[in-house]
């Protein structure tokens, strides 16, 4: 039974977060086979803004080791408003109370039980268990709230030689990872031809979003999308041949966010995300009826100038790099969404593509019903990790590269 409902509402604003949220712009809602598809009209209306100053800031250039961060990869809050911070540089997980006081640290650099080589993040499950993942060891580690190791599991691949990137929880007792399957050249094959076949076709190699049990066994695949587009080239010949893989600028890359409620995924090709519940069932598709931004030569030049490439130091080298990139099969449009977050209220936040060095990022906010609510402009120096309790938790980086874990109030427009 197909039901189409057209709803048009003017934007309204509230005085505090306990009242109803702003009404959504015009949207079309289609229910089919249990999946709700919500397509909203584009709008430049502001949904909310972040407070200019944090209500809590942890981190410093100098001081005790526990507040010196070196590569924070995730921050979440528990039921007592404690902050659980995963620091990849230190290879440990640090816990701070709601006033910013350090409570405990656990984990360390290494490959033994409870240790990390490439910490991808630490997240909270519904039962209070902390689950952490290591990209290099392909391992999930579970800790209790005090940091005692409860168990580990090794993430299994899907096929061939897999690159597994842990994402986070996918439900109360499941974990999500992004898996890219690679077929490497055989002894009798031409390495260049094999890599060109794998990466240089019309469609990039697929990436899968796979749910795992906490012991590392795969359960199912919730989504499959073309991955990041790569350009293949070779230099030299024979045993001296060197193969080079270079990312194609503006190539969309699928991304996902997980929580104990389920998973959200975007292909990055349009302003659209898919929402799955904690059983891996697709329940909602949300869209903004707006085409991606056309790519221009100015975008490419800005990409090169802000790439951080040590060879792009003068105008001549910049012009050469731009010309080299123009020989690639560049996309005609910029990517759409590049990151996702799910708020504790059920809102879905989707970050739009931005060029490196942009002073601010735009996040589109969808209500729990899938309707587009408006945008939130976030400083380019601030990375959102969690939206909860009417606040945003994230990581800021200053001009000296100093990282600080911050909590900022989310002020609804019109407040």
N, C-alpha and C positions, 0 to 999 in steps of 0.2 A: 504494500500500500504506500503510495507516494504522496506525501503531503508537502505543499509549498506554502509558506507563510511569508508575507511581505510585511515588515514592520518599519515604520519611520518614526524616529523620536528626535527631538531637539536635545542638544547637549545641556545637561543640568549639572550643577556642582553642589557639593555638600560641605558642611562646616566641620565635620569630624569624621573619622573613619568608622565610627559605630553606626552612622546613618547609611542610607543606601548610596552606592557608588554612582558616579555620573552615568546617565543614560547613554546608550551607544548611538552612533550615527546610523543612517539607514542601512538595513541589512536584509539579505534574503536567506531564509533558512530552509533547507531541504532535508527531510528525514527519509532515508531509504535503507532497508535491510539493517536497521538498528544503528546506522551511522548518521550522525547529524553533520551536515555540511553548511557552514555559516559563511556567507560571502558579504563583506561589508564594503560600503562605498569609502573611497579614500577621504581622509580628513587631516588637516594640519593642526587640528585643535590640540592644545596641551591637556594632558590628563592630570599630571602632577609635576612637581619639581623636587629635587633634593635640597635639603637645608644647606645653606652655604658653609656652615661649620659643623663638624662632627660632634655628636653628643658623647662619643667615646673614641679615643685614638690610642693605639698601642704600637710602639715602634720608635726607634731613635737611631741617629747616626752613631752614637756611642752610648754605652751603658751596659747593664747586665746582659748576659748571653741570651736569656730567654726572650728579650724584646728586640734582639738584633735579627732581623729576618733576611733570608737569602733565597728567594724563590718560593713565595707562598703560592700553593697550587689549589687550595680550597679553604673555605671558612664556613662553618655551620654553627647554629646555636642549638643547645639542648633545652629540655623542659625547664631548667633552672636559669635560663638565659646565659649559661656559660658558653664561651666561644671556643670551638674546637678548630685549631689552626694546623694545617698540614704544611710543613716547610721542607721543600725538596732539597734545598741547599744543605740543611743540617741533617736531613734524613730522619726527621722525628716529628711527632705530633705533640703540640703544646695546648694546654687547656688554661683559659683565663676566666675569672668570674665576671659578673656584669659590671663591676667597677674597674676592670682591667688588671686585677691582681693575678699574678701567675699562680696557678694551683699545682700543676704537675706537668711533666713531659715524659713521653715514652717512645720507644723505638730508637733506632740508631742506624748509622751507616754500616752496611754489611749485607751478607746474603744468608745469614742464619735465621731461625724462627724469630719473628717480631722485628726483623731488620729490613732495611730498604736500600736499594741501589738507585732507583729512579721513582720516587714517590709520586704517584699521579693524583692522590687526594685521599681524604678521610671523610666519611659521611656517617650520618646517624640513621639507624634503623628504628622502626616503631617501638621495639622492645628496649631501646636504650643502648643496644650494642653499637659499637663503632666499627665500621668496616673500612679498611684501607686497601689500596691496590698499588702494585708496583709494575710499571711498564716493562722494565728490563727483565725482571724475574718472572713476569706473567703470573703474578701471585696475588691472591686475596688473603688478607689477614684480618681476623676478627678479635676485637678487644672488648672487655667490659668497661664500664664507665670510669674505672680507676686505672685503666691501662694494662690490666692483666691479659695476656694472650690467651684466647679461647680456642683458636684453631686456625688452620690455613688451608688453602685450596689452590691448585694450579689451573689456570685458564687453558682449556683445550682449544686447539685450532679447528678450523672447519675443513680445509682441504689444501693440499700443496704446502707452500711456504707462506705462513700467515703473519701479517703485522697486526697485532692486537693492541688497541688503545682503550684502557678502562675508562668508563664514563661515569658510573655511579650506580646507586640502587635503582632497581626497576620494580620494586614492590617490597612487601615485608620481609621476604626471604629469597629475593632474586637480585641479580646484578647484571648491569648492561655494559657491553663492550662494543666498540667499533672495530670491525674485522675487515682487513683488506687481504684478499688472497692473491698471491703472486706466483706465477709459473716461471721459474728461472730456466735459462738456456741449458739444454743437454750438452754432453761432450761433443756429439756429432753435429750440433746445430751451430749456425752462425749467431754469435752473441748479439750482434747488431740487429739482424733480422728478427731474432726472437724478441728482443726488447721493443723493437718498433712495432711488432705485432701486439705486444702486451700493452704498450703505452701510446703508440702513435696512431691508432685507428680513429675512426669517427667518434667513438665513444670511449671514455676513460674506463679503466678496469673497475668493476663494481666494488662497492663497499657495503658490508652487511652490518646491521645492528642486531646483535645476538644477546638473548637473555641467558644467563647462567645461574645454576644453583650456587650456593655459597661454598661448595666444595670444588667449584671450577668446571663442572660438567655442563655442556650446552643444553639448553631446554628447547628454544625455538628461535626463529628469526622474525623480528617484528617489521623490519623494513630493509629494502635493498635499493640503492641509488648509485648512479655513476659517481666515481670518486674524482679526485683532483686530476686535472689534465696535465700531462707531462710531455715535454719535448725531448726527443732522443737524438744525440749526435755522437760522432766518433772522431778521434784524432789519432794519428799514427797508423801503424799497420802491423799485421802478424802478432807476434807475442808482445809487441810494444803498443798494441792498440789500447786506447783509453776510451771507455764509454762514459758519456755524461748524460745525466738526467736533470732537466731544468724545468721548474714549475712554470706553466704557462700563466702569465699575468691575467688576473680577473677571472680565472677559472673557478666556477662555483665548487664548493666542497660541502657535502652533507654533514650535518652536525645534529647532536641530540642532547637532551638533558633528562636525567632520571631522578626520581625521588621514591619514597615508600608508597606514593599514590599511583605511580606508573611512569610512563615515558612520553616525551614529545620529540618529534623528529622533523627536520626540514631538509629538503634537497638543496636549498640555496639558489635555485633557479628562478623562483618566483616568491611573492609575498604570501607564503602558505606554510602551514605547519600541521602535522598530524598528531593527534593525541591518543594514546593507548592507556587502558586502565591497568591495574596491578596484575591482571591475568594475561596481559599481552594482547588484549582485544582492542581493535580500533574502534573508538567511540565517537570521535569528532574530527572534522577537518575545518580549520579556520583559514580564511583568506581575506586579503584586501584586494579589491578589483582595480589594481594599478599595475601597469607594466614596469619591468625593471628599467633603470636609467640607461639610456644609450651611452656606449663608451665613445670617448673622443680622444683625439691626439693629445689634448691637454691632460687627460687622465693618465695616459701612458707616460708623458714627460714627468708628471708629478710622482708617479710610481717609481721611476728611475731615480729621481732626485732625492726621494725620501727612503730609498731602499736600504740605506746603510752599507751598500756595496763599497768596499775600499777602492775599487777600480773606477768608481764614478766620482772623481775628484775635481775634474775640470770640464769646461764646456765641450771640448773635443771628445773626451771619453763618454760624456753623457749622450752626445749626439750619436756616437757609434753604438752605444747600448740600445738607444731608442730604435735605431735602424735595424739592429739584430732582432729585437723583439717584434718589429713590424713584419718580419719574414715568417713569424710563427702564425699558426691558425688562431688568432686572438678572438675571443668571444665578441659578439656585436654589442652586448650589454654588460653592465656591471652585475656582480652577484646581488642577490636580494637579501635574505636573512643569513647571518653568519654565526649566531649564538642564540641560545634559548635559556630561559629560567622559568620555573614554576613557583609562584608565590604560595604561602600557606593558605591563602584565601581561595586558591584555585585559579587565580589569574595566570595567564601565560604571557610572558615578556619575550619579545623577539627583537634582537638587535640588527639594525640595518648595516649593510656594508659601508665601510668608510676607508678612505685612504690613510696610510700611515702618517702620523703627525697631525691628524685632524684635531682641532681643539675640543670637539665635543662629539659624542656618539648619540644617535637617536635610537631609542627603544620604543617599539610599538607594543601597546598593552591590550590584550584581549580579556574580556570578562570570563568568569567561570562558565557562562553560557555560550562562549565563542564569539560574542559580538565585539567589534573593535571599539575600544574606549578612548583612545587618543595616544599621544606621544609623551615621552619623558626624555628630556635632554640631560645627558650625563657627561661631566667633564672627561676629556680624553685621558686624564691621568688617573681615573678611578675605574676599577674593574668590579662589576657587580658579582657577588658570590651567592647571596641569598636575599630574598624579600620576605620578611615575616614581621608580625606584630606592628604593622604600619611603619616599619623602618627598613632601610636597605643596609645590608652588611657587605663590605667589600674591601678591596685593597687599593691604596693610593700609592703613587710613586712620584717623588719630587724630582727637581732638576738634577739632584745629585744621585739619583737612583735609590734613595732610601725608601724602603717599603714600610707602610703602616697599615695595620688592620683598623678599619673605621666602621662606626655605626652612624648612619645619618637618618634623620627623620624624613619621611615621605610626606610632603605637603600637597594635598589635593588642590587642584586649581579652583579658585574662588573662595578658598578658605580664609 
